[in-house]
Amino acid sequence: MLTTTEVTKVKKAAKPDKLSDGGGLYLEVTPAGGKHWRYRFRLEGKECTYTLGKYPWRV
């Protein structure tokens, strides 16, 4: 399970990086430094990805 400290310490890289949180949920870090929550799952045998939002959450 990812913690807030781990997520805030992540630096941008040359190519997208994925930090797994378990159960198909992961945080994708883009080369521009953006952080996006994504959920990967299979539906009828096809791999699908659902974007949940940016980190940190803005309400």
C-alpha positions in Angstrom: 0.0 0.0 0.0 1.4 3.4 -1.0 1.7 6.1 1.6 1.5 9.8 1.2 5.3 10.1 1.9 6.2 7.6 -0.8 4.0 9.3 -3.4 5.3 12.8 -2.7 9.0 11.7 -2.9 8.5 10.3 -6.4 10.4 12.3 -9.1 9.5 12.6 -12.7 11.4 10.2 -15.0 12.2 10.0 -18.7 9.3 7.7 -19.4 6.0 7.0 -17.5 6.5 5.1 -14.2 3.9 3.0 -12.4 3.7 2.6 -8.6 1.4 -0.3 -7.6 -1.0 0.0 -4.7 -2.3 -3.5 -5.1 -5.4 -5.1 -6.6 -5.0 -3.4 -9.9 -4.8 0.1 -8.6 -1.6 2.1 -9.4 -0.3 5.6 -9.6 1.2 6.6 -12.9 3.9 9.3 -12.9 4.3 11.1 -16.2 7.5 12.6 -17.6 6.0 16.1 -17.0 5.6 15.2 -13.3 1.8 14.6 -13.3 0.5 11.8 -11.0 -2.7 10.0 -12.0 -4.6 7.2 -10.2 -5.5 4.4 -12.6 -7.2 1.0 -12.2 -6.4 -1.9 -14.5 -8.9 -4.8 -14.9 -10.1 -7.4 -17.3 -13.5 -7.4 -18.9 -14.5 -10.3 -21.1 -10.8 -11.2 -21.5 -9.7 -7.8 -22.6 -7.4 -5.6 -20.5 -9.0 -2.3 -19.6 -7.7 0.8 -17.7 -9.9 3.3 -15.9 -8.5 6.7 -14.8 -9.8 7.8 -11.4 -8.1 11.2 -11.1 -5.1 13.2 -10.3 -2.9 13.2 -7.2 -3.4 15.0 -4.9 -7.2 15.1 -5.0 -8.7 18.5 -5.3 -12.1 19.1 -4.0 
